[in-house]
Amino acid sequence: MADNLLPFEKVTRKILVKKEAKTDEKYGCRPEDRNTEDVINYGIVNIDKPKGPTSHQISDFVQKILGITKAGHSGTLE
């Protein structure tokens, strides 16, 4: 099976850790520990916008589907 690997895949690598640290919970949490409500309220949704609806309309659809009051886009979705 090693014969099928590319040269960079054959290199043995090790993880270097400069300093082990833990973030104080009052400053947030690990992304995988967030509850669904926080992910929806503070997360990002990547959308492959189809031709037709405007960027504003897509933001409105997202608000209605997720039941949230704020949604927007960053730049053009064309």
ZATOR-672854 format. One record per atom (N, C-alpha, C): x, y, z. Coordinates in pm, whole numbers, plus 50000, padded with zeros to 5 digits. Each point is the difference from the previous one (the first is absolute). Layout:
<atoms>
XYZ ...
</atoms>
This chain:
<atoms>
500824988050000 499185012050000 500875012650000 501184999750061 500895011450005 500485003849860 499944990749906 500435002849863 499075009849930 498745000750046 499005008749938 500045014350053 500865002750099 500055013250062 500845009849919 499645012650009 500815010549940 501185002850091 501065006149949 501205002350083 499705007350131 499155010449997 499735007450123 499194991750100 499304989849954 499234991450089 500884989750070 501194997849949 500914990250059 500835005950114 500005013350014 500785006650104 499324998150135 500794995750099 499474998750135 500105013650068 498915004950050 499975013250061 499634998950147 500465009750079 499605000350140 499425013750031 499085000450092 499355012450040 500865006950105 500295012649975 500775007950095 499055008850080 500104999350132 499175008250087 500925009350077 499835013049979 500855009750068 499635001050148 498695000250028 499565001150139 498594994450011 499794991450095 498664995050028 499255010850077 498795003149962 499235010350069 498524996749992 499255005450092 498564998150002 499355013750009 499015002749917 499305012850001 498995000450113 499955011450067 499025002050107 498614999849937 499074992850058 498654998449943 499245013149992 500375010250077 499285012749991 500315007349869 501014995449927 500365006049871 499474991949881 499284989550025 499454992149891 500264985250020 499744992449894 500204985550008 500524994949866 500374987550001 500454993649877 498824999049904 500225002049869 498894999549904 499174987150010 500654988750021 499254987450006 499164998650127 500235008950099 499224999650124 498815009749998 499835007749893 498925009749992 498664993049980 498965005750062 498684994349981 499415004949867 498944993949955 499425003049870 499555014549991 499415005350106 499525013849998 501165009849977 501124997950066 501165008849980 500564998849859 500034988149946 500504998149864 499125007649901 498684999450018 499085007049910 500125015150017 500075004850125 500045014450026 501335006549965 501104992850012 501315006149980 500834993449890 499424990649930 500754992649900 499895005949861 500634993349907 499995003949859 499404988649920 499135003549907 499404990149911 500515002949860 500684990449940 500465001449862 498904995449906 499625008449908 498904996949909 500495001349856 499714989949921 500275000649856 498735005649937 499955013349983 498805006949953 499724996649854 498784995549973 499644997349861 499735013149925 500004999449870 499675011749918 498525003150022 499695012550014 498605003950017 499815009150120 499884994350122 499765008650115 501215008950030 499705011950054 501085009250034 500664995750131 501155006150030 500704997350125 499115003750119 499285011149986 499095004450107 498894989750022 499464994649893 498954989850012 500524987550069 501224995849967 500594988350063 500165002350150 500475012050039 500125003350143 498644999150068 498965004849933 498634999350055 499554985550015 500294991649901 499654985750008 500674993650122 501285003150020 500754994350113 499365004050132 499625012850011 499345004650123 498724992250026 499204998349898 498724993050016 500204985150031 500924993749932 500254985650021 500544997350139 500965008350046 500624997750131 499255006750115 499015008349967 499245006850104 500845010150078 500825007749929 500865009950063 499645013949948 500455010350074 499645013649962 501105007149922 501214994750002 501115006449930 500714990049909 500215004149879 500804992249904 500445009749892 501104997349940 500495008849895 501014992749916 500565007149903 501014994049916 501225009049999 501114994149970 501265007449996 500465000649856 499665010749934 500385001349860 498984994149908 500384998949878 499084995049899 499864984850007 498854995249968 499774985649995 499834995449856 500285008849906 499824996649858 501144991349951 
</atoms>
